[in-house]
Amino acid sequence: MDLEDLFKKNFINGDTLDLENRRLGDDGAKVLAQMEQLSQVVKLELGDNEIGDEGVAALADSPHISNVKVLNLKSNKITAEGAKHIACSGHVSNLEQLVMKFNQIGEEGARHLAASENLTSLNTLDLFRNNLGPEGATAIKQASFFKNLNRVRLD
């Protein structure tokens, strides 16, 4: 898989990288995280890619994601550990929309996101079908750092 070529072919409108359903997996996400071109991306579509916690960790640790405002990670293999990497990342402060529906972050992952001081710009959070349970849903609803959040989708 040539990610340089995929990037060129799927970088749309000068700000959107649409790599949905490309079977990137963790290895592809790690390579993508190292690409300097990622710093041009405002909207990053990575749904349906079999990305797990290792791939999410690489993305969250990448300084190249600092300009991303929309991050779509729907239908991957992300657990509470991956949610924690996103929550703890110092590179997600510009993130306005986070879509993680159809993953497995559970109650623990919801608590990590809810406690994040790095996600204060979020206005949209989609955690549908993540087995959050009542405690996870309550953590999100009561999160003190989500002051701009106006669209929330939970289990």
C-alpha positions as CSV (number, residue, x, y, z in Angstrom):
1,M,0.0,0.0,0.0
2,D,1.5,3.3,-1.1
3,L,0.2,5.9,1.3
4,E,1.9,8.8,-0.5
5,D,-0.1,7.9,-3.7
6,L,-3.3,7.3,-1.7
7,F,-2.9,10.7,0.0
8,K,-2.5,12.5,-3.4
9,K,-5.5,10.7,-4.9
10,N,-7.8,11.3,-1.9
11,F,-6.8,14.8,-0.7
12,I,-9.9,16.7,-1.7
13,N,-10.6,20.5,-1.8
14,G,-7.2,21.3,-0.3
15,D,-8.3,20.3,3.2
16,T,-10.0,16.9,3.3
17,L,-8.3,13.5,3.3
18,D,-10.8,10.7,2.6
19,L,-9.3,7.3,3.3
20,E,-12.4,5.5,4.4
21,N,-12.6,1.8,3.9
22,R,-8.9,1.4,2.7
23,R,-7.9,-1.3,5.2
24,L,-5.1,0.8,6.6
25,G,-5.0,-1.1,9.9
26,D,-2.6,0.0,12.6
27,D,0.4,-0.1,10.2
28,G,-1.1,2.2,7.7
29,A,-2.2,4.6,10.5
30,K,1.4,4.7,11.8
31,V,2.7,5.5,8.4
32,L,0.1,8.2,7.9
33,A,0.9,9.7,11.3
34,Q,4.5,10.3,10.1
35,M,3.6,12.0,6.9
36,E,4.2,15.8,7.0
37,Q,1.4,16.3,4.4
38,L,-1.0,15.4,7.2
39,S,-0.5,18.9,8.6
40,Q,-2.5,20.3,5.6
41,V,-5.6,18.2,6.5
42,V,-8.5,19.8,8.3
43,K,-11.0,16.9,7.8
44,L,-9.6,13.4,8.2
45,E,-11.9,10.5,7.2
46,L,-10.5,7.2,8.5
47,G,-13.7,5.2,9.0
48,D,-13.9,1.4,8.3
49,N,-10.1,0.9,8.3
50,E,-9.5,-1.8,11.0
51,I,-7.5,0.7,13.0
52,G,-6.9,-0.3,16.6
53,D,-5.4,1.3,19.6
54,E,-1.8,1.2,18.2
55,G,-2.8,3.1,15.1
56,V,-4.8,5.6,17.1
57,A,-1.9,6.1,19.5
58,A,0.4,6.9,16.5
59,L,-2.1,9.4,15.1
60,A,-2.7,11.0,18.5
61,D,1.0,11.4,19.1
62,S,1.6,13.0,15.6
63,P,2.3,16.7,15.6
64,H,0.9,16.6,12.0
65,I,-2.7,16.3,13.2
66,S,-2.7,19.7,14.9
67,N,-4.8,21.3,12.2
68,V,-7.5,18.5,12.1
69,K,-10.9,19.8,13.0
70,V,-13.0,16.8,12.0
71,L,-11.8,13.3,12.8
72,N,-13.9,10.3,11.7
73,L,-12.8,7.0,13.2
74,K,-16.1,5.2,12.9
75,S,-16.2,1.4,12.6
76,N,-12.7,0.6,13.6
77,K,-11.3,-1.5,16.5
78,I,-10.7,1.2,19.0
79,T,-11.0,0.4,22.7
80,A,-10.7,2.4,25.9
81,E,-6.9,2.5,25.4
82,G,-7.4,4.3,22.1
83,A,-9.8,6.7,23.5
84,K,-7.3,7.5,26.2
85,H,-4.6,8.2,23.6
86,I,-6.9,10.7,21.9
87,A,-7.9,12.3,25.2
88,C,-4.3,12.7,26.4
89,S,-3.0,14.0,23.1
90,G,-1.7,17.5,23.0
91,H,-2.3,17.7,19.3
92,V,-6.1,17.6,19.3
93,S,-7.0,21.0,20.7
94,N,-8.4,22.2,17.4
95,L,-10.7,19.2,17.0
96,E,-14.3,20.3,16.6
97,Q,-15.9,17.0,15.6
98,L,-15.0,13.5,16.8
99,V,-16.8,10.5,15.3
100,M,-16.0,7.2,16.9
101,K,-19.3,5.4,16.5
102,F,-19.2,1.6,16.1
103,N,-16.0,1.0,18.2
104,Q,-15.5,-0.6,21.6
105,I,-14.4,2.2,23.9
106,G,-16.9,1.3,26.6
107,E,-17.5,3.1,29.9
108,E,-13.7,3.5,30.6
109,G,-13.1,5.1,27.2
110,A,-16.0,7.5,27.7
111,R,-14.5,8.5,31.1
112,H,-11.1,9.2,29.4
113,L,-12.7,11.5,26.8
114,A,-14.9,13.2,29.3
115,A,-11.9,14.1,31.5
116,S,-9.8,15.4,28.6
117,E,-8.6,19.0,28.9
118,N,-7.5,18.7,25.3
119,L,-10.9,18.3,23.6
120,T,-12.4,21.7,24.7
121,S,-13.1,22.8,21.1
122,L,-15.4,19.8,20.4
123,N,-18.9,20.8,19.3
124,T,-19.8,17.3,17.9
125,L,-19.2,13.9,19.6
126,D,-20.5,10.7,18.1
127,L,-20.0,7.6,20.3
128,F,-23.0,5.6,19.1
129,R,-22.7,1.8,19.6
130,N,-19.7,1.8,21.9
131,N,-21.2,0.0,24.9
132,L,-20.8,3.1,27.1
133,G,-23.4,2.0,29.6
134,P,-25.2,4.4,31.9
135,E,-21.9,5.5,33.7
136,G,-20.1,6.3,30.4
137,A,-23.1,8.3,29.1
138,T,-23.3,10.2,32.4
139,A,-19.6,11.0,32.3
140,I,-19.9,12.5,28.8
141,K,-23.0,14.4,29.7
142,Q,-21.4,15.9,32.8
143,A,-18.0,16.6,31.3
144,S,-16.9,20.0,32.5
145,F,-14.5,20.6,29.6
146,F,-17.1,20.1,26.9
147,K,-18.4,23.6,27.0
148,N,-18.9,23.9,23.2
149,L,-20.5,20.5,22.8
150,N,-23.9,20.9,21.1
151,R,-24.3,17.6,19.2
152,V,-23.8,14.3,21.1
153,R,-24.8,10.8,20.0
154,L,-24.4,8.1,22.6
155,D,-25.6,4.4,22.8
